[in-house]
Amino acid sequence: GPVAVLIAPWEITLELEPPGRTSAMNHLQGLVERVSIYGNRARVTVGGLTAEVTPASVERLGIHAGQRVVASWKATSTRVVPRADGDVHGRPR
């Protein structure tokens, strides 16, 4: 049946270039849509994914809206769950 794929924001790392050899085998390259700072955490939205990193990482990498980055995560961080009626965005069919 219909499923959705979930990845916790804190399981996603961000880089400016595609990673070299790493144990994180899943990568999505895209443009940063939004950066939101919440105290000691920053949420960065890229291609439908939201990564949670530190504000220091945002500053060190110079991450800003419109910048191309690579989001990476391990296979063990990916959760497949049954999808309720509606599409992946929760809208009814």
N, C-alpha and C positions, 0 to 999 in steps of 0.2 A: 504494500500500500504506500501511500504518500509519506515521505519522511522529510525532516529538516536536519540540517547539519549545524551544530552549535560548537563554538570555540570560545572559551572564557577569555575576556579581554587581556587578563594578566598572563595568559599563555602565549601571547603573540609578541614577537620582537620586531623591531623596525631597524632597517639599515638603508643606507643611501645607494648602495650597489648590491647586485645579487651576491649572496654569500658564497664563499668558497666551500671547502669541505666542512660539513657540519652534520649533526645528527638530526637537525630539523629538515625534513624532506619536503615539506609543503611550503610553497612560496607564491605570493600574489604581488605582482608589480602594478602599481597604480598611483594616481594622484591623490594627495592629501585633500580631503573634502573639508575637514574641520579639525581644529585643535581647541580643546576645552581644558582649562586648568581648574582643579578642585583641590586646593590645599597642597598636600604632598603627592598628588597623583595628576596625571594628564591623560586625557582620553583623546586619541587620534583616530579619526575615521578615514579609512582607505578602501575604496572599492567595495563598500558594503560590510567590511569588517571594522570592528572597533578594537584598537590596541590600547592597553593601559600601561603607561610607562611613567617614569618620574619627570617632573618639570626640568630637572637637570639634564636628562637625556634629550628632551626637546630642544633645549638651549644648545647643548654640545653638538647635536647633529644639525642644528639650524632648521628644524622642521617647521614648516608653515603651509597654509592652504595653497594649493596649486603646485606644490613640489612633488616630484616623483620619488617614491620610496618603495622598498620591498618589505612586505610583511611576511614573516616566517613563523611556523609552528610545527611541533612534532605530531606525528600520527596519533600518539597516545593522548593528545589534547583534543582530538576530534570526537565529538559525540553525535551519533545518529539517533534521532528520536522520532517516534510517530508524529505525524503532522495532523493537527486538528482540522476540521473543515475550514477551508480557506487556503489562500496561497501562503508562501513563506513570509509575507509581510502581515499576516493575520487578517487580510481582507476576505470577506465571504466570496464564494464563487458565484 
